[in-house]
Amino acid sequence: MFFHKSIIIFLTILTIILSGLLLYKSPSSQPEITITKNTQVSTSSTETNKITNGPKITIDTTPVSAQTLSSQTETSLTVANEYLTARVRVLGIFTTSSAPYYLIVGNDRKESVGNEDLCGSMYSPHTCYFFIEPKYWYGAPTTTYLGSLTRIGRLDNESVTFISDSIIEFDAADGDAGMGFHSRWQIDTTKHTFTRLRSEVAEYQEQ
């Protein structure tokens, strides 16, 4: 009997010791991280000196003044109003990875004729306006007006091709009452000239 009691006491003591070892964790063995406003992160562990000695990170929590917000709002409204009151409606912006500029095509907002998403057609604003704007790494983004073409037919956006740094070509086509025409145009962005390379007229007859 005494032997059994001794074993029970021994196992009880051993269980208490093992439980204590498993539950025991030293608070000092884990790095303590303290974050303070506008100061760097610091720790009490020597193993985290790389963080402590790193660059100081400061977050500016200063609220934006009402005057600054007001100024930004006025600027935004000015830009918005200039766009809304602009006479030219931008229809497309074209470029390639090697082209030094963008070709911008637009029509006249005040010429409300047919499809306002097109230009040059008899069923849209009749005049197409052309501009170029240099890409930022080629100089200041100053937009240059190249000129305009009227009643050339609907300008085909898919046909715009950059032949070289100064030459652009595109197709235009239109038709009505059993007839249609197609033309190929060339723009010289250096000379600001437009040249019709070829033109075709077709008559459609009912079968």
PAZA-461168 format. One record per residue (C-alpha): residue number from 1; residue in one letter; z, x, y. Coordinates in steps of 0.001 Angstrom, whole numbers, plus 524288, in hexadecimal, padded with zeros to 5 digits. Layout:
- NUM, A, Z, X, Y .
...
This chain:
- 1, M, 80000, 80000, 80000 .
- 2, F, 803AE, 80AD5, 80941 .
- 3, F, 7F6B6, 81187, 8064A .
- 4, H, 7EF01, 8054D, 809F0 .
- 5, K, 7F673, 803A0, 816BA .
- 6, S, 7F3E0, 811DE, 81A32 .
- 7, I, 7E558, 81007, 817EE .
- 8, I, 7E512, 803C3, 8206B .
- 9, I, 7EC87, 80AA8, 82B6C .
- 10, F, 7E36D, 8166F, 82A65 .
- 11, L, 7D71F, 80DFC, 82B05 .
- 12, T, 7DC97, 8065E, 836A4 .
- 13, I, 7DF5E, 812D7, 83E38 .
- 14, L, 7D1E7, 8185E, 83ABD .
- 15, T, 7CB53, 80BD3, 83F4B .
- 16, I, 7D281, 80C63, 84C59 .
- 17, I, 7CE97, 81A9E, 84E5E .
- 18, L, 7C03A, 8182D, 84B25 .
- 19, S, 7BFC1, 80C2B, 853EB .
- 20, G, 7C560, 81413, 85F0A .
- 21, L, 7BB47, 81EBF, 85D3C .
- 22, L, 7AFFF, 81500, 85D14 .
- 23, L, 7B48D, 80D98, 868FD .
- 24, Y, 7B84B, 81979, 870E0 .
- 25, K, 7AE5A, 81DBB, 87AEC .
- 26, S, 7B1DA, 826B6, 88602 .
- 27, P, 7AD99, 82116, 89335 .
- 28, S, 7AB89, 82ECC, 89834 .
- 29, S, 7A155, 831A9, 88DA5 .
- 30, Q, 797A7, 82839, 89412 .
- 31, P, 791A3, 82B8C, 8A13D .
- 32, E, 79672, 822C7, 8AC24 .
- 33, I, 78BCF, 81E59, 8B563 .
- 34, T, 78F80, 81A7B, 8C327 .
- 35, I, 78593, 81480, 8CC4D .
- 36, T, 788C4, 81400, 8DAB8 .
- 37, K, 78047, 80E9A, 8E582 .
- 38, N, 77705, 818B2, 8EB75 .
- 39, T, 77CA1, 823B2, 8E312 .
- 40, Q, 7780C, 82AD3, 8D6FE .
- 41, V, 77C32, 82787, 8C92D .
- 42, S, 787C2, 82FBE, 8C4A3 .
- 43, T, 78DFC, 83175, 8B742 .
- 44, S, 79A7E, 8376E, 8B225 .
- 45, S, 79409, 83D9C, 8A629 .
- 46, T, 78F9F, 84BC8, 8A6DA .
- 47, E, 78430, 8484A, 89E12 .
- 48, T, 77DF1, 84049, 8A8FD .
- 49, N, 77D66, 84ADB, 8B360 .
- 50, K, 76E98, 849AC, 8B374 .
- 51, I, 77003, 83BFC, 8B922 .
- 52, T, 77AB4, 83FD6, 8C296 .
- 53, N, 7733C, 84B90, 8C7AC .
- 54, G, 76645, 84435, 8C897 .
- 55, P, 75FFE, 83EE8, 8D4E6 .
- 56, K, 767F1, 8352E, 8DC9E .
- 57, I, 76266, 82764, 8DC7A .
- 58, T, 76569, 81EE9, 8E83C .
- 59, I, 76186, 810A3, 8E949 .
- 60, D, 75FAF, 80BB5, 8F707 .
- 61, T, 76608, 7FE55, 8F7B7 .
- 62, T, 76432, 7FCC1, 90648 .
- 63, P, 75EDF, 7EF10, 908D8 .
- 64, V, 751BF, 7EDDC, 90FAC .
- 65, S, 753A8, 7E9C2, 91DA8 .
- 66, A, 74E9B, 7DCA9, 9224E .
- 67, Q, 74654, 7E3A5, 92C7A .
- 68, T, 73F36, 7EB80, 921FB .
- 69, L, 73C94, 7DF49, 919F2 .
- 70, S, 737C2, 7D854, 92615 .
- 71, S, 72E6F, 7E37C, 9291A .
- 72, Q, 72925, 7E377, 91B3B .
- 73, T, 72730, 7D4CC, 91BCD .
- 74, E, 71FC9, 7D5BB, 928A8 .
- 75, T, 716E5, 7E046, 9230C .
- 76, S, 71439, 7D842, 916DC .
- 77, L, 71107, 7CC4C, 91EEF .
- 78, T, 707E7, 7D432, 92798 .
- 79, V, 7006F, 7D963, 91BDD .
- 80, A, 6FFF5, 7CBE3, 915BF .
- 81, N, 6FAFC, 7C59C, 9223B .
- 82, E, 6F08A, 7CFFC, 923E1 .
- 83, Y, 6EBB8, 7CD20, 91625 .
- 84, L, 6EC14, 7BE6F, 91811 .
- 85, T, 6E4AD, 7BF43, 924E1 .
- 86, A, 6DAEC, 7C985, 92045 .
- 87, R, 6CCF4, 7C49E, 92084 .
- 88, V, 6C87F, 7CC3F, 9148A .
- 89, R, 6CCD9, 7C76B, 9072C .
- 90, V, 6CD94, 7D278, 8FD31 .
- 91, L, 6C5D0, 7CF08, 8F0F2 .
- 92, G, 6C645, 7DBC7, 8E975 .
- 93, I, 6CAC5, 7E9EB, 8E9D8 .
- 94, F, 6C2AE, 7F371, 8E1C8 .
- 95, T, 6C44E, 801BB, 8DE30 .
- 96, T, 6C3BA, 80B88, 8D31E .
- 97, S, 6CCD2, 81680, 8CF15 .
- 98, S, 6C3DB, 8207E, 8D579 .
- 99, A, 6C013, 818DF, 8E1A8 .
- 100, P, 6C6B4, 81DD2, 8EE20 .
- 101, Y, 6C7DA, 8102D, 8F3DE .
- 102, Y, 6C88D, 8018B, 8F142 .
- 103, L, 6BD5B, 7F850, 8F3FA .
- 104, I, 6C285, 7EB9F, 8F9C0 .
- 105, V, 6BA10, 7DF60, 8FA0E .
- 106, G, 6BD7A, 7D318, 90198 .
- 107, N, 6B815, 7C6BF, 907A4 .
- 108, D, 6BA82, 7BEE1, 913FE .
- 109, R, 6C62A, 7B597, 9137D .
- 110, K, 6C03C, 7AD4C, 91E2D .
- 111, E, 6B3A7, 7AB72, 9168D .
- 112, S, 6B845, 7A0AA, 90D9D .
- 113, V, 6AC63, 79EAD, 904F7 .
- 114, G, 6AD51, 79BE3, 8F673 .
- 115, N, 6B49C, 7A57B, 8EDC7 .
- 116, E, 6BD52, 7ADA3, 8F690 .
- 117, D, 6BFD7, 7B789, 8EB92 .
- 118, L, 6B1DC, 7BC87, 8ECEC .
- 119, C, 6A8E4, 7C19F, 8F782 .
- 120, G, 69A4F, 7C2A9, 8F9D3 .
- 121, S, 69691, 7B65F, 8F269 .
- 122, M, 69121, 7A9CB, 8F7F6 .
- 123, Y, 69CD2, 7A33C, 8F187 .
- 124, S, 6A718, 7AC19, 8F79C .
- 125, P, 6A9C1, 7B272, 904BE .
- 126, H, 69C81, 7B88C, 90763 .
- 127, T, 6A0D2, 7C5E5, 90C69 .
- 128, C, 6A6F0, 7D119, 904B9 .
- 129, Y, 6AECD, 7DB2B, 90C65 .
- 130, F, 6B089, 7E90E, 9073F .
- 131, F, 6BB3D, 7F2F0, 90A32 .
- 132, I, 6BFDB, 7FFC7, 90475 .
- 133, E, 6CD9B, 80526, 9049C .
- 134, P, 6D091, 81330, 90054 .
- 135, K, 6DA52, 81556, 8F56E .
- 136, Y, 6E70D, 81B32, 8FA0F .
- 137, W, 6E482, 82901, 8F4ED .
- 138, Y, 6D79F, 829AA, 8FC61 .
- 139, G, 6DD90, 82760, 909A6 .
- 140, A, 6E370, 81CE2, 91226 .
- 141, P, 6E086, 80F19, 90D2A .
- 142, T, 6D792, 80B62, 9186F .
- 143, T, 6CEE8, 7FFE8, 914FA .
- 144, T, 6C0AD, 80135, 9192F .
- 145, Y, 6B75E, 7F5D0, 91B0B .
- 146, L, 6AA4C, 7F869, 91463 .
- 147, G, 6A2EF, 7EC1B, 91827 .
- 148, S, 69F2D, 7DEA9, 9130E .
- 149, L, 69477, 7D7F1, 90B4E .
- 150, T, 690D1, 7C990, 90CAC .
- 151, R, 68A90, 7C090, 9029D .
- 152, I, 687E6, 7CB5F, 8F8E7 .
- 153, G, 68C47, 7C2D6, 8ED88 .
- 154, R, 69958, 7C275, 8E6B0 .
- 155, L, 69EE6, 7D029, 8E5F8 .
- 156, D, 6A1C3, 7D37F, 8D7C4 .
- 157, N, 6AF01, 7DA49, 8D753 .
- 158, E, 6AC97, 7DF47, 8C98E .
- 159, S, 6A070, 7E68A, 8CDF2 .
- 160, V, 6A6E9, 7EF19, 8D851 .
- 161, T, 6A41C, 7FD2B, 8D43E .
- 162, F, 6A847, 809E8, 8DABF .
- 163, I, 69C54, 812AF, 8D940 .
- 164, S, 6A24E, 81DF3, 8E0E3 .
- 165, D, 6ACB6, 82059, 8EB37 .
- 166, S, 6A3D2, 81A51, 8F587 .
- 167, I, 69AF3, 81100, 8EE05 .
- 168, I, 69ECF, 803AE, 8E897 .
- 169, E, 695CF, 7F9B7, 8E254 .
- 170, F, 69770, 7EB5C, 8DEF9 .
- 171, D, 68FA7, 7DF52, 8DAEE .
- 172, A, 68E40, 7D260, 8E1E3 .
- 173, A, 6880A, 7C5FA, 8DCB8 .
- 174, D, 68656, 7B7C1, 8E060 .
- 175, G, 67E0D, 7AC1E, 8DD2A .
- 176, D, 67B6C, 79DAA, 8DEEC .
- 177, A, 67106, 7933A, 8DC7E .
- 178, G, 66AE5, 79A41, 8D10E .
- 179, M, 66A07, 7A783, 8D79C .
- 180, G, 672A7, 7B360, 8D793 .
- 181, F, 672AD, 7C129, 8DCC8 .
- 182, H, 67986, 7CDC8, 8D96C .
- 183, S, 67AAD, 7DA2B, 8E17C .
- 184, R, 68090, 7E7B7, 8E02F .
- 185, W, 68711, 7EDA1, 8EC34 .
- 186, Q, 68B93, 7FB27, 8EFDF .
- 187, I, 69606, 7FEC9, 8F9D4 .
- 188, D, 69692, 80C36, 90006 .
- 189, T, 6A4AE, 80D7D, 90488 .
- 190, T, 6A188, 819AA, 90C83 .
- 191, K, 6963B, 813EA, 91439 .
- 192, H, 69B84, 805F6, 913EC .
- 193, T, 68E68, 800D9, 90F2C .
- 194, F, 68A77, 7F634, 90580 .
- 195, T, 67DDE, 7F76D, 8FDCF .
- 196, R, 677C2, 7ED47, 8F4E5 .
- 197, L, 672D2, 7F502, 8E93D .
- 198, R, 66BAD, 7E9EB, 8E26A .
- 199, S, 66A5C, 7DB3F, 8E28A .
- 200, E, 665DA, 7D182, 8D863 .
- 201, V, 6627E, 7C334, 8D9D9 .
- 202, A, 661DC, 7BA00, 8CE3D .
- 203, E, 65D1F, 7ABF7, 8CD3B .
- 204, Y, 662D2, 7A372, 8C2B0 .
- 205, Q, 65A45, 79902, 8BCC7 .
- 206, E, 65F22, 78DBC, 8B4BE .
- 207, Q, 65ABD, 78DE2, 8A69A .
